[in-house]
Amino acid sequence: MIKHLTPHGNSLALVIEKAVLRLLGINRKTPLNISTDGSRLIISPVKNIKREKKVEAALMKVNDRHAKALKRLAE
């Protein structure tokens, strides 16, 4: 998809279609991380660290409680 920047006040804006926003789970309130690798602009949603830690803790709890059963299932 080729895009052009759009004038927005004294700046330029990149307009992203709704279909792409839906696909990525982004809305106007989603914080975005903007970085570069030196030749590309990289825009990605900011990770929810609190949520990721909560999910990781839940996984550890399940693994601790059911390690033997999970190991048997994997065999």
C-alpha positions in Angstrom: 0.0 0.0 0.0 1.5 3.3 -1.0 0.5 6.3 1.1 1.3 10.1 0.9 1.5 12.4 3.9 -1.3 14.9 4.4 -0.8 18.5 5.6 -2.1 18.9 9.1 -1.5 22.4 10.5 2.3 22.9 10.6 2.9 19.2 10.4 2.3 16.2 8.1 -0.1 13.3 9.0 -0.3 9.7 7.8 -3.9 8.6 7.3 -4.5 4.9 8.1 -7.6 3.2 6.8 -10.2 1.8 9.2 -9.6 -1.8 8.0 -6.0 -1.6 8.9 -6.8 -0.1 12.3 -9.3 -2.8 13.0 -6.8 -5.5 12.0 -4.2 -4.2 14.4 -6.7 -3.4 17.2 -5.8 0.3 17.1 -8.1 3.2 17.8 -7.6 7.0 18.3 -6.8 6.4 22.0 -4.2 3.7 21.4 -0.7 4.9 22.3 1.7 4.2 19.4 5.5 3.7 19.5 7.2 5.4 16.5 10.7 4.3 15.8 13.1 3.8 12.9 15.7 1.4 11.8 17.5 4.1 9.9 15.6 3.7 6.6 12.1 2.8 7.6 9.5 4.3 9.9 8.1 1.7 12.3 4.7 2.4 14.0 3.4 -0.2 16.5 1.0 -0.2 19.4 2.6 0.3 22.8 2.5 -3.0 24.7 0.5 -3.2 27.8 3.2 -4.3 30.2 0.8 -4.7 33.2 -1.4 -7.0 31.1 1.5 -9.0 29.8 2.8 -9.6 33.4 -0.6 -10.7 34.5 -0.9 -13.2 31.6 2.6 -14.5 32.3 1.8 -15.0 36.0 -1.3 -16.9 35.1 0.6 -19.2 32.8 3.3 -19.8 35.4 0.5 -20.7 37.9 -1.1 -23.2 35.4 2.3 -24.7 34.6 3.1 -25.1 38.3 -0.2 -26.7 39.1 -0.5 -29.0 36.1 3.1 -29.6 35.0 2.8 -33.5 35.1 -0.5 -33.5 33.1 0.8 -31.0 30.6 4.0 -33.1 30.1 1.9 -36.2 29.5 -0.3 -34.4 27.0 2.9 -33.3 25.1 4.2 -36.8 24.8 
